[in-house]
Amino acid sequence: MDINKEYEEIREMAARFADSEVAPLADKIDKEKKIPQELIVKLVENGFLGIFVPEEYGGSGMDYVSYAIIVEEISRACASTGVFISAHCSLGTWPILNFGTEEQKKKYLPKLASGEMIGCFSLSEPNAGSDAGSLTTFAEDKGDHWELNGVKNWITNGSEAGLAIVFAKTTKTPNYKGISAFIVETDLPGYSIIKVEDKLGIRGSSTTQVALDKVKIPKENQLGPHEKGFRVAMATLDGGRIGIAAQANGIAEAAFRYAKYYVKERVQFGKPLADLQAVQFKIADMSTRINASRHLILYSSYLKDVDRPYSLEGAQAKLFASESAMWITTNAIQLCGGNGFTTEYPVERYFRDAKITEIYEGTSEVQRIVIAANELK
Ligand code: CAA
């Protein structure tokens, strides 16, 4: 149950869409490693690509709690589609909404909300993952424009993106100081995808590596204050992490529902598995973890909506929901036994999809760094 009627209706609307339009395609999306264009069109029609973009910029004008609910429900049907929405909204769109000039908002938000441009986030590099501040991509001031050179990787939505939020040093320093953020249109000369990753899970979601070779960025496309780009990245990830927590909980819920169905149907030792206390205890623990994750997700989203600090709570939501999703999907396979290990049953996909939630937008170890830093300051 959600905290009020309005959010219940949003969950029902998202769940209806997820069950009728997304779930039937999930297996195909996983196997063909692509979200069909027709589904992306339906995401746009339902306002899912502009969830928290204000209506004046062509968005749905909803809040972050609604965003988390929608991402959770869509991810329950298909984790690849869930992260497509999540990365586009929280990583590709939110930084413009929060740090952009009025001109940048007017130019890009309507395109992002309408799906004319898909958004992505380019922070990581081959030698700068968890230590994001050590990135080396460089933006040189050429007077009337910036010239961008470097290599970026682990870019969710990289194949579809028309717009990337790119982080680069504008002064050469070994740490996070001197990083600035830029809005980069991906059809600019010198911007090229050099690798599309082949992954264990979320196989329908594209993950790319990109080379930036003398890409000319207009001066007006610098995003946020000069050399405060690391703050832009960290603030963006604070919200993005709630989206990944919601994705993780959607995957966990899908595995949980299947496990419940299976243990009631499957008869061994003359009775359904559900009659065994060892099984009941697993079901109880799964249910508790999912509800606890949901509370952390909704609470951190609420704090964000009312402009209160939420870095700690967002990191806790991501840490707990992702580790729970891994535990729940592992145990869903265990409850389904040999059947669960085969590709005929959906739980193996949930298990494969859950793993990345402990890694991207900050590993579980990074979440613990953020939580401890907040608690000990
Ligand atoms: N909001 C705003 N500013 C913040 C902040 C926050 N939540 N957290 C830190 N900052 C600021 C600090 O105030 C400080 O700035 P000033 O010096 O100007 O005050 C600056 O950032 C540095 O802070 P720290 O000393 O805490 O930074 P650090 O270098 O020790 O790094 C870290 C800390 C938590 C490990 C950080 O590097 C981090 O989050 N790393 C993980 C990066 C990550 O999540 N990468 C995923 C990329 S996206 C992805 O996965 C792909 C995708 O497409 C989905």
Residues whose N, C-alpha, C, O or C-beta is under 5 A from the ligand:
A	BS01	CAA	F121 L123 S124 G129 S130 D131 A132 G133 W154 I155 T156 Y176 F230 R231 M234 A235 L237 D238 S311 Y360 E361 G362 V366
